[in-house]
Amino acid sequence: MTLGLSLETFTIVHVVISLIGILSGFVVVFGLVGGKRFDGMTALFLTTTVLTSITGFMFPFEKVTPGIKLGIISLVVLAITIAALYAFHLAGPWRTIYAVGATLALYLNVFVLVVQAFEKVPALHALAPTGSEPAFLVAQLVVLAAFLALGIFATIRFRHAAAHPA
């Protein structure tokens, strides 16, 4: 039991929080591409993404796993991103730091989504049962390339929007 919930129920809660974080994250990052801030959606994205990492640490484990390491990295990225937005109010370089951090935080969640999809979806698992097969690697490279492009556009356009307000 975790937080008084069965492991199955806790897993469902964790997955729902993660999916809300991913969906709201896409809204936020595409907003950045358009040079816009969506404050309510941003708060939802940042909160659910932090909760995704925190609840990820609550699953039973015997040793430090790649997932735990990724959760730690995610929380560090989120701390910097949250500070850029709420403590430094996107002033100067913090605007760029925020755009990069938000995009990176979303990428990390999508990275885990792809890993989980290959582990849990039978058709994908058949293509890459160990997670080291070409199908898995190609999927992760496509996601990485898409996020690099998205991150570049989001950072440039969001920074440009500050220099040239509408």
C-alpha positions as CSV (number, residue, x, y, z in Angstrom):
1,M,0.0,0.0,0.0
2,T,1.1,3.5,-0.8
3,L,-0.6,6.5,0.8
4,G,-3.3,4.1,1.9
5,L,-4.0,3.0,-1.7
6,S,-3.4,-0.5,-3.2
7,L,-0.4,-0.6,-5.5
8,E,-2.8,-0.9,-8.5
9,T,-4.9,2.1,-7.5
10,F,-1.7,4.1,-6.7
11,T,-0.4,3.2,-10.1
12,I,-3.6,4.5,-11.8
13,V,-3.4,7.8,-9.8
14,H,0.3,8.2,-10.8
15,V,-0.5,7.5,-14.5
16,V,-3.4,10.0,-14.5
17,I,-1.3,12.7,-12.9
18,S,1.5,11.9,-15.5
19,L,-1.0,12.2,-18.4
20,I,-2.4,15.4,-17.2
21,G,1.1,16.7,-16.9
22,I,1.9,15.7,-20.5
23,L,-1.2,17.1,-22.0
24,S,-1.0,20.4,-20.1
25,G,2.7,20.5,-20.9
26,F,2.0,20.3,-24.6
27,V,-0.4,23.2,-24.3
28,V,2.2,25.2,-22.4
29,V,5.1,24.5,-24.8
30,F,3.0,25.2,-27.9
31,G,2.0,28.4,-26.2
32,L,5.6,29.3,-25.9
33,V,6.1,28.6,-29.6
34,G,3.3,31.2,-30.1
35,G,5.1,33.6,-27.7
36,K,2.3,33.2,-25.1
37,R,2.1,32.3,-21.4
38,F,-0.9,30.3,-20.3
39,D,-0.6,30.9,-16.5
40,G,-3.3,28.5,-15.3
41,M,-2.2,25.7,-17.6
42,T,1.4,26.4,-16.7
43,A,0.6,26.0,-13.0
44,L,-1.2,22.7,-13.8
45,F,1.7,21.5,-15.9
46,L,4.3,22.3,-13.3
47,T,2.3,20.9,-10.4
48,T,1.4,17.7,-12.1
49,T,4.9,17.2,-13.4
50,V,6.4,17.6,-9.9
51,L,3.8,15.2,-8.6
52,T,4.7,12.7,-11.3
53,S,8.3,12.6,-10.1
54,I,7.4,12.6,-6.4
55,T,4.8,9.8,-6.8
56,G,7.3,7.9,-8.9
57,F,9.6,7.7,-5.9
58,M,6.8,6.1,-3.8
59,F,6.8,2.8,-5.8
60,P,8.5,-0.1,-4.0
61,F,12.2,-0.5,-5.1
62,E,15.3,-2.3,-3.9
63,K,18.0,-0.3,-5.6
64,V,18.4,3.0,-7.5
65,T,16.9,2.5,-10.9
66,P,17.1,4.5,-14.1
67,G,13.6,5.8,-13.4
68,I,14.7,7.1,-10.0
69,K,17.7,8.9,-11.6
70,L,15.4,10.4,-14.2
71,G,13.0,11.5,-11.5
72,I,15.8,13.3,-9.7
73,I,16.9,15.0,-12.9
74,S,13.3,16.0,-13.6
75,L,12.9,17.6,-10.2
76,V,16.2,19.6,-10.6
77,V,15.0,20.8,-14.0
78,L,11.6,21.7,-12.5
79,A,13.1,23.5,-9.6
80,I,15.1,25.7,-12.0
81,T,12.1,26.2,-14.3
82,I,9.8,27.1,-11.4
83,A,12.3,29.6,-10.0
84,A,12.7,31.2,-13.5
85,L,9.0,31.8,-13.6
86,Y,7.9,32.5,-10.1
87,A,11.1,33.8,-8.4
88,F,12.8,35.6,-11.2
89,H,9.6,36.5,-13.2
90,L,11.2,35.6,-16.5
91,A,13.5,38.6,-16.3
92,G,16.5,38.6,-18.7
93,P,18.0,35.2,-19.2
94,W,15.4,33.6,-17.0
95,R,12.9,33.8,-19.9
96,T,15.1,31.5,-21.9
97,I,15.9,29.2,-19.0
98,Y,12.1,28.9,-18.4
99,A,11.4,27.9,-22.0
100,V,14.2,25.4,-22.1
101,G,13.3,24.0,-18.7
102,A,9.6,23.6,-19.5
103,T,10.4,21.9,-22.8
104,L,12.9,19.6,-21.1
105,A,10.5,18.7,-18.3
106,L,7.9,17.8,-20.8
107,Y,10.4,15.8,-22.9
108,L,11.4,13.8,-19.8
109,N,7.8,12.8,-19.2
110,V,7.3,11.8,-22.8
111,F,10.5,9.8,-22.7
112,V,9.1,7.8,-19.8
113,L,5.7,7.5,-21.6
114,V,7.5,5.9,-24.6
115,V,9.4,3.5,-22.2
116,Q,6.2,2.6,-20.5
117,A,4.4,2.1,-23.8
118,F,7.0,-0.3,-25.0
119,E,6.8,-2.2,-21.7
120,K,3.0,-2.3,-21.4
121,V,1.5,-2.2,-24.9
122,P,1.7,-5.8,-26.2
123,A,2.2,-4.8,-29.9
124,L,5.1,-2.4,-29.0
125,H,6.5,-4.9,-26.4
126,A,6.7,-7.5,-29.2
127,L,8.8,-5.1,-31.3
128,A,11.2,-4.4,-28.4
129,P,11.0,-6.8,-25.5
130,T,14.2,-5.7,-23.9
131,G,14.0,-2.0,-24.7
132,S,17.3,-2.1,-26.7
133,E,15.9,-3.1,-30.1
134,P,16.0,-0.8,-33.1
135,A,12.2,-0.1,-32.9
136,F,12.6,1.3,-29.4
137,L,15.7,3.3,-30.2
138,V,14.1,4.8,-33.3
139,A,11.0,5.8,-31.4
140,Q,13.2,7.5,-28.7
141,L,15.3,9.3,-31.4
142,V,12.2,10.6,-33.2
143,V,10.8,11.9,-29.8
144,L,14.2,13.5,-29.1
145,A,14.5,15.1,-32.5
146,A,10.9,16.4,-32.3
147,F,11.6,17.9,-28.8
148,L,14.8,19.5,-29.9
149,A,13.0,21.2,-32.7
150,L,10.1,22.2,-30.5
151,G,12.4,23.4,-27.8
152,I,14.4,25.6,-30.3
153,F,11.2,27.1,-31.7
154,A,9.7,27.6,-28.2
155,T,12.8,29.3,-26.8
156,I,13.4,31.6,-29.8
157,R,9.7,32.6,-30.2
158,F,9.1,33.0,-26.5
159,R,12.2,35.1,-26.0
160,H,11.3,37.2,-29.2
161,A,7.8,37.8,-27.8
162,A,9.4,39.5,-24.8
163,A,11.5,41.8,-26.9
164,H,8.6,42.7,-29.2
165,P,5.4,42.6,-27.1
166,A,2.1,42.7,-29.1
